[in-house]
Amino acid sequence: MPVLASARYGKDNVRVYKVQKDEKTGVQSVTEMTVCCLLEGEIETSYTAADNSVVVATDSIKNTIYIKAKEHPVNPPELYAAHLGRHFISTYSHITTAHIKLVVHRWTRMTVDGAPHPHSFYRDSEEKRLVEATVSRSSGIALRSGIVGLSVLKSTGSAFHGFVRDEYTTLPEVWDRILSTDIDCSWTWKTFGGVEAVEKGVERFDQAYEKARAILMRTFANDYSASVQNTMYKMAEEILDVVPEVDRVSLSLPNKHYWEIDLSWHKGLKNTGKDAEVFAPQTNPNGLIKCEVARDERTVAIR
């Protein structure tokens, strides 16, 4: 006889925009998010016995997302996610866990005539800030923060050689190449006991985001990359070093290729090797490199 192994439901792709107004200065700040909220608990009979009495309507979940954005700060997003998740497990006794995912879209304040504009912004990239929260009555609040779609490129300072060569290999070894990727990076926090623990020292979340973003760009730019694998490990290693409340760092980097174009057929035009200046950007296929770097528990115990 079949059994329901697991189930969760809720509302996805809820778009939220909030304006924060400083009445004294007239300066405004804006936050735009896409929210997903899924609930777990004693909801089996809604699937197996057509019992809707255990269902919090997804439209009600959507309305709650807006109301909690009005009642609470949405920055840092980790705090808003904790408040939103706590609402569901404290309001509905049969709901045991709320899964919250926030994607924060990037708006950057304009500089006009050399001064920050009080209420105008522009989209300078498709980079997004990510927060995932699992708020559980039994095990507290698990938070994962991150950066998605940080597009970077450097025109030199990368190599790739010494890899396995066999009858399947056509890729030449290179000691100087273009390196381009879209960095997806997340860091998992040590579990919080409740919203109050998240609120205490809440500045940690924005600080970690700014530090991680700076580390990603600085390491990408300055590291003479022997491989994407080695560069991404250095990124994760430094994030763990500067954010002690983080347990592990995950990275996913596609290797976006730029191939040399041999133009020698046209009047002997040199455009390969050290003479390469014009390249053909590739869309796919592409390399995809992933890793997760965690703290050595033996090292943590010694501290």
Helices and strands as residue ranges (DSSP letters): E 9-21, E 28-41, H 44-48, G 52-54, H 58-71, H 77-91, E 95-105, E 108-112, E 115-122, E 128-136, E 140-154, E 179-189, H 195-199, H 203-222, H 228-242, E 246-255, E 258-260, G 273-275, E 279-281, E 287-294, H 297-302
